[in-house]
Amino acid sequence: MAALLMVGCTVQKPIVKEAIRPNLLESEITLADSVSMRSWQEIFKEEPLQALISEALASNADVRTMQLNVEQAAIQMRVAKLSYLPSFALSPTATVVKANGTPVSTSYEIPLTMSWELNLGGQVEAQKAATKYQWMNTQEQLNYTRLQLIASVANTYYTLIMLDEQLRLSEQSVQLQRETLKTITEMKEVGMMNELAVNQAETELQATIASVSDLRLQREKTERALNLLLGRTPQSVQHSSYADVKGIDMDADSPVSLEALAMRPDVRSAEYQLRASFSNTKVARSQFYPSLKLTASGSWTNNIGEIVNPAKLLLNLIGGLTQPLFQMGQIKAGFEIAKSQQEQAQIAFEQALLQAGSEVANALLECHTAQQKLQVREAQVESSRKAMENSRELMLFSSSVTYLEVLTAQSSWLNAQLLQTADWLELQQGKINLYKALCR
């Protein structure tokens, strides 16, 4: 007890400078952060898409694996909470002895031992905090996995809709080019066109038919990828048409605050990993301090030097204080490694914040650029459509337009429509990236 009092006077709690600014990670959510608190059902209002996301969250392999990681971390945290308690062991024994000419003698003992070790540098408390932050870290990793899955399902869903529309437009163009080829062939028969015009029209038609095959292949791959995200065998995926699909409810003009970035699952995961590294450093520092070990044992026996009855109760209590002096440099090396890992966690946390800001900026830029392109593309589609219609009429009723101009106008109109659908998908992807960058 005297040694314990002397050591207790000299032991001080290790002081670790917090690298996390309270005004950054512990401030209240402002109105500018309201977007980060919205559920995915409020953002993705497409009913078929909502059904697919719900199925993916329940069946996806990555999410299920992360859920098991959270359960394992929760078990470790429960074990750490019991570290303050002593350990008990019960090991009953019995002995039967029979010698020549003597009666059978029986002895038994039911020992109960207790061991309680306390590190005076706060090791138990630090380990408990470390496991708590590791559990919180796995929770945020699960949230991040779900967030990525929702974004992947939405991205694949809208890609599938775009490919369906491009396939429809290409098949429509094939039909139009067939009519043009028929017209040019008929004009050749009456001497108004030559064989070169027919060959050129056939070339354009075959090129469009080949592009239709490529689009069908891409659509099939996209649908398979979506089924893989859902954790099911390949099958048809129900989805809306391009004309009826609902957009994503994300406003690219809303203000974004620093607190919103700090609420991201990946940033919070890096934060909890940093806090866990603080606690691990305290654990490593505590190895320099002495530890107090109490061992108690009690047994119920009928054998105390000789066979006697009734049974007797034996008690024993031992206390010891251990101060590490030289451990071949292992304690110091462990402490230095823990400090280095803490610095690594600090770097990872700062990088996570920088990455979050960069992703938000990129997503906002993608949304604004896609919106501008869609406005210009609409005018391009309309003008190319008029050019295609006028060229066909002039080819039929006037000799002022050649067949090449007609084929070029048809190709330009198809390309403009395909680019318009691609711009539409780019806008949806920008909003999905904004959702990933801001929501939790």
C-alpha positions, 0 to 999 in steps of 0.5 A: 500500500505504501508503494502504491501511494508513492507511485500514485503521487507521481503518476500524471495523466498523459496529455495529448494535444487534440488536432481536431478543432471543435468549431470544425467537427463539433459545431451544430448543423446550420441551415446551409447543411440541411441537404446533408440531413435529407434521406435518399428517398427525398433525393431520388424520387423515382419509384422504380429506382427507390425499389432497386435501392432498397433491394440493394441495401438489403442484399448487396455483398459489400453492405452485408460484409460491413455490417458484420464488421460493425458487429465484430467491433461492437463485440470488441467494445463490450469486451473493453468495457469489462476490462475494469473487472477482475477475472475469476476461475473455478477448477474443482478437483477430487482425489481417490486413494486406495492402498493395500490394507487401508480403506479408500480415502477421498479428498476434494477441493473447489478452488476459486481464484481471482486476478485483478491487474490495474495499470496505473497509467490509465491503460484500461481507460485508453483501451476502452476509448480506442475500441469505442472509436473503432466501433464508431469508425466501422459504423461510418464505414458502413454508412459510406458503403451504403452511400456509395452503393446508393450512388452506384445503383442510381448511376447505373439506373440512369445510364440504362435509361439513357442507353434505351433512349439512344437505342430508340433514337438509333433505330429510328434513324435506321428506319429514316436512312432506309427510307432515304436509301429507297428514295435514292435508289428510285431516283437512280432508276430514273437517272436522277442519281448515280450508283455512288449515291446509292453506295454512300447511302448504304454505307451510312445505313450499315454504320448506324446498324452497327452502332445499334448493335454496340448500344445493345451490348452496352445496355446488356452489360449495364443491366447485368452490372445493375443486377450485380449491385442488387445481388441477384441473377441477371434479369430484366430491370424495371425502369422508367422511360426517358420521357417520363423519368424524374430527375434528382432533387439536388440543387447545385446552387445551394450554399455548402458549409464546412460543417456539411463536409465534416458530416460526411461518413468518410470524413467522420471515419477518418476523425474517429480513426484519429481519435482512436490513434490518440487513445492507442498512443495513451495505451502505449504510454501507459506501458512506462507506468507500474501495474498493480496486480491482486491475486486472491484465491479461496477453496472449499476442501476437506484436506488440510494436511490430513483427511478431516471433516467437515469441509474447510474454507481456505483464503489467500490474498497476494498483492504485487506492484510491477514497474518496468525497467528494461524490456529490450527497448520494446516499450519505447519502440511501441510508444514511438510507433503509436506516435507515428501512427497518430501522425499518419491518422492526422494526415489521413484526416486532413486529406479526407477534408481536402478530398471532400472539398474537392469532390464537392467543387467538382460535382458543382462544376459538373452540374453547372457545365451539364446544364449549360450544355443541355441548353445549347444542345436543345437548340442544336437538336432543333436546328439539325432536325430542320436541316434534315427535313429541308434537305430531304425536301430539296432533294426530292423537289429540287436539284440544289441539294446533293445526296451527301448533304442529305446524309450529312444532315441525317447523321448530324441530327442523330448525333445531336440527339445522342449528345443531348441524352449524354448531356442529360446523363452527365447532369444526373451523374453530377447530381449523384456526385453532389449527393455523395459529396454532401449527404451521409 
